[in-house]
């Protein structure tokens, strides 16, 4: 029986060895396809750059054109619309084939390629990012509520650790999303890094009188911002879905903090809640600034966190106000026309 069994296993092994040749052949084809795709990517990037250059020339020429008749105006309008559509197409194409991933990811991850090749995988990663944000925000909300009820330093430590881990992870995930076509930029990108620094400073703030005096106010701030994140996530998801269906937003656009131009239709009711959050940041800054002059204040964290909260207040308030002003100006212009 053993001999018969061994013979059968030997036959299976030989058959498996034959199948290995198929694997080797397929792997060789795969390597050739990868090398070929690299060459195609270079050619595509050259063509994309050529398209961009020629479009910029056409746009400049259009600005210099004298439009005298209604027909000319219609032709110019159609050309500009076509150029905008072509730019969107080139943007999505370049995001798919470009390997640029930004300085921050190069520092954190080194030379690892973070480009996601298929549209399906990109959308899946974006959904994972959204799910991660909402789940961790929920955990932070629960921990902060427990911290308010029980007032234990151990729960404080868990909360601060969560905040540091959450914001550090978000900066990396957002950088990967940006490398794959998400348009997270400007102040809202900087905001994530500043918030990460603040969370890092809070975790090394030693226990003492200054911390105890600010603790409850800070935890209440975390509770409010977490609830605001839920509110923004819920309504932004619906708004983005609608705008993507109309072709007015990219597939890789994600929910973000603050107020953005695309939120004007349907999400303007969030503005008062956002400004309350910004006022809370100013209140935190003023409270900490006053505490920094306390006779028993020896911690450097007090003044530094006060400066950070004030920077957050200024950046958020100015950026949101500029967006609102821009949209109101555009609305008045449309009415006059």
C-alpha positions in Angstrom: 0.0 0.0 0.0 2.8 2.4 0.9 4.6 1.7 -2.4 1.4 2.3 -4.4 0.8 5.5 -2.4 4.3 6.7 -3.0 4.1 6.0 -6.7 0.8 8.0 -6.8 2.5 11.0 -5.0 5.5 10.8 -7.3 3.2 11.0 -10.3 1.4 14.0 -8.8 4.7 15.7 -8.2 5.8 15.1 -11.8 2.5 16.5 -13.1 2.9 19.5 -10.8 6.5 20.0 -12.2 5.1 20.0 -15.7 2.6 22.7 -14.6 5.5 24.7 -13.3 6.7 25.2 -16.8 3.4 26.9 -17.6 3.9 29.2 -14.6 7.4 30.1 -15.8 6.0 30.8 -19.2 3.2 33.0 -17.9 5.6 34.8 -15.5 8.0 35.5 -18.5 5.0 36.9 -20.4 4.1 39.0 -17.3 7.6 40.5 -17.1 7.6 41.3 -20.8 4.1 43.0 -20.5 5.4 45.1 -17.5 8.4 46.3 -19.5 6.2 47.0 -22.5 3.7 48.9 -20.2 6.6 51.1 -19.0 7.5 52.0 -22.5 3.8 52.8 -23.3 3.5 54.9 -20.2 6.5 57.0 -21.3 4.9 57.5 -24.7 1.5 58.4 -23.2 3.2 61.0 -20.9 4.9 62.6 -23.9 1.5 62.8 -25.7 -0.2 64.2 -22.6 2.4 66.9 -22.3 2.1 67.7 -26.0 -1.7 68.0 -25.6 -1.3 70.3 -22.6 1.1 72.6 -24.4 -1.0 72.8 -27.5 -4.2 73.5 -25.5 -2.5 76.3 -23.6 -1.5 77.9 -27.0 -5.1 77.6 -28.2 -6.4 79.1 -25.0 -4.1 82.1 -25.3 -5.1 82.5 -29.0 -8.8 82.5 -28.0 -8.2 85.3 -25.5 -6.7 87.4 -28.3 -9.5 86.7 -30.8 -11.9 89.5 -31.5 -15.5 88.2 -31.2 -17.9 90.3 -33.2 -20.9 88.1 -33.9 -23.1 85.8 -31.9 -21.9 82.9 -34.0 -18.3 83.7 -33.0 -19.3 83.9 -29.4 -20.9 80.5 -29.6 -17.8 79.0 -31.3 -15.6 80.4 -28.6 -17.9 79.1 -25.9 -17.9 75.6 -27.5 -14.2 75.6 -27.9 -13.7 76.5 -24.2 -16.1 73.8 -23.1 -14.3 71.3 -25.3 -10.9 72.4 -23.8 -12.3 72.0 -20.3 -13.5 68.5 -21.1 -10.2 67.6 -22.6 -8.3 68.8 -19.5 -10.5 66.7 -17.3 -9.8 63.7 -19.5 -6.0 64.3 -19.5 -6.1 64.8 -15.7 -7.7 61.4 -15.2 -5.4 59.8 -17.7 -2.3 61.3 -16.2 -3.4 60.2 -12.7 -3.7 56.7 -14.0 -0.2 56.3 -15.5 1.9 58.9 -13.6 4.3 57.5 -10.9 4.7 60.8 -9.1 3.8 60.3 -5.4 5.0 63.4 -3.6 7.8 64.2 -1.3 6.0 63.2 1.9 5.3 59.6 0.7 8.9 59.3 -0.5 10.1 60.3 3.0 7.6 57.9 4.8 7.6 55.0 2.4 10.8 55.3 0.4 10.7 54.1 -3.2 7.6 52.0 -2.9 5.2 52.6 -5.8 1.9 53.7 -4.4 0.2 54.0 -7.8 -3.1 52.0 -8.0 -3.4 50.8 -11.6 -7.1 50.0 -12.1 -10.0 52.4 -11.6 -11.9 49.7 -9.6 -9.0 49.3 -7.1 -8.8 53.1 -6.8 -12.4 53.4 -5.9 -12.1 50.5 -3.5 -9.2 52.2 -1.7 -11.1 55.5 -1.6 -14.1 53.7 0.0 -11.7 52.1 2.6 -10.4 55.6 3.4 -13.9 56.9 3.9 -14.8 53.9 6.0 -11.6 54.2 8.1 -12.4 57.9 8.8 -16.0 57.3 10.0 -15.1 54.3 12.1 -12.2 55.8 13.9 -14.1 59.1 14.4 -16.8 57.0 16.1 -14.3 55.4 18.3 -12.8 58.8 19.2 -16.2 60.1 20.0 -17.0 57.2 22.4 -13.6 57.4 24.1 -14.0 61.2 24.6 -17.5 60.8 26.1 -16.1 58.1 28.5 -13.3 60.6 29.3 -15.8 63.2 30.2 -17.8 60.8 32.5 -15.0 59.1 34.3 -12.1 61.6 34.1 -9.3 59.0 34.3 -5.8 59.9 33.0 -5.6 56.4 31.5 -8.6 57.3 29.2 -6.9 60.6 28.4 -3.8 58.7 27.3 -5.9 56.4 25.1 -7.7 59.4 23.6 -4.4 61.2 22.8 -2.9 58.0 21.3 -5.9 57.5 19.1 -5.7 61.1 17.9 -2.0 60.8 17.0 -2.4 57.5 15.3 -5.5 58.7 13.4 -4.1 61.9 12.1 -0.7 60.3 11.2 -2.5 57.5 9.3 -4.8 60.0 7.6 -1.8 62.0 6.2 -0.4 58.9 4.7 -3.7 57.7 3.3 -4.5 61.1 1.9 -1.1 61.3 0.2 -1.7 57.9 -1.5 -5.1 59.2 -2.6 -3.5 62.4 -4.0 -1.0 60.2 -5.9 -4.0 58.4 -7.4 -6.1 61.4 -8.5 -7.8 62.8 -5.4 -7.7 66.6 -5.3 -6.9 67.3 -1.7 -4.8 70.4 -1.6 -4.2 73.9 -0.3 -5.1 74.7 3.3 -7.1 71.5 3.9 -4.0 69.5 3.1 -1.8 71.6 5.5 -4.5 71.4 8.1 -4.0 67.6 8.4 -0.3 68.1 9.1 -0.9 70.8 11.7 -3.5 68.7 13.5 -1.0 65.8 13.6 1.6 68.0 15.2 -1.0 69.3 17.7 -2.0 65.7 18.6 1.7 64.8 19.1 2.3 67.7 21.4 -0.9 66.9 23.4 0.3 63.3 24.1 3.6 64.5 25.7 1.9 67.2 27.8 2.6 66.1 31.4 -0.1 65.7 34.0 -0.4 68.8 36.2 -2.5 71.8 37.1 -2.4 73.4 33.6 -3.5 70.2 31.9 -6.3 69.7 34.5 -7.5 73.3 33.9 -7.7 72.8 30.1 -8.7 69.1 30.0 -12.5 69.2 30.1 -12.6 72.1 27.5 -10.3 70.1 25.2 -12.4 66.9 25.5 -15.6 68.9 24.8 -13.9 70.3 21.7 -13.1 66.7 20.5 -16.7 65.7 21.1 -18.0 68.6 19.0 -15.5 68.2 16.2 -16.3 64.4 16.0 -20.0 65.1 15.8 -19.3 67.7 13.1 -17.2 65.1 11.2 -20.2 62.7 11.2 -22.5 65.5 10.0 -20.1 66.5 7.2 -19.4 62.9 6.1 -23.2 62.1 5.9 -24.1 65.1 3.8 -20.9 65.3 1.7 -21.2 61.7 0.6 -24.7 62.4 -0.9 -23.6 65.7 -2.5 -20.5 64.1 -4.0 -22.5 61.2 -5.4 -24.9 63.6 -7.0 -22.2 65.8 -8.5 -20.2 62.8 -9.8 -23.4 61.5 -11.5 -23.7 65.0 -13.2 -20.0 64.9 -14.2 -19.1 67.9 -12.1 -16.7 66.0 -9.7 -14.0 63.4 -10.1 -14.5 59.8 -9.0 -11.6 60.1 -6.6 -12.9 63.2 -4.7 -13.4 62.4 -1.0 -15.2 64.0 1.9 -13.1 66.7 3.6 -13.1 69.0 6.6 -14.3 72.6 6.2 -16.4 74.1 3.4 -15.5 73.8 -0.3 -16.9 75.4 -3.4 -18.7 72.3 -4.6 -20.6 72.2 -1.4 -22.5 75.4 -2.1 -25.5 73.6 -3.5 -27.2 71.6 -0.8 -24.6 71.9 2.0 -24.6 75.6 2.9 -26.5 74.8 6.0 -23.3 73.4 7.4 -21.6 76.8 7.5 -22.9 77.9 11.0 -21.8 74.6 12.5 -18.3 75.1 10.9 -18.0 78.6 12.3 -19.0 77.4 15.8 -16.1 74.9 15.5 -13.7 77.6 14.4 -14.9 79.8 17.4 -14.2 76.8 19.6 -10.6 76.8 18.3 -10.2 80.5 19.0 -11.6 79.9 22.5 -9.1 77.1 23.1 -6.3 79.4 21.9 -7.3 82.3 24.2 -7.7 79.9 27.2 -4.3 78.4 26.7 -2.7 81.8 26.1 -4.0 83.0 29.4 -2.9 79.8 31.1 0.6 80.4 29.8 0.9 83.4 32.1 -0.2 81.5 35.1 2.3 81.6 37.9 2.4 77.8 38.1 2.7 77.3 34.4 6.1 75.7 33.5 5.0 73.5 30.5 6.1 74.7 27.1 3.1 72.8 25.5 0.6 75.4 26.8 1.8 78.3 24.6 2.7 76.1 21.6 -0.7 74.4 21.5 -2.3 77.9 21.9 -0.4 79.1 18.8 -1.5 76.0 16.9 -5.2 76.4 17.8 -5.0 80.1 16.8 -3.4 79.1 13.5 -6.2 76.5 12.9 -8.8 79.2 13.7 -7.2 81.7 11.3 -6.6 79.2 8.4 -10.1 77.6 8.7 -11.9 80.9 9.0 -10.1 82.7 6.2 -10.2 79.8 3.8 -13.9 79.1 4.4 -14.8 82.8 4.2 -12.9 83.2 0.9 -14.8 80.2 -0.6 -18.2 81.8 0.5 -17.2 85.2 -0.8 -16.2 83.7 -4.1 -19.5 81.8 -4.5 -21.6 84.8 -3.6 -19.6 86.9 -6.1 -20.2 84.3 -8.8 -23.9 84.1 -7.9 -24.3 87.9 -8.2 -22.5 87.9 -11.5 -24.8 85.1 -12.9 -27.9 87.2 -11.8 -26.6 90.3 -13.5 -26.0 88.4 -16.7 
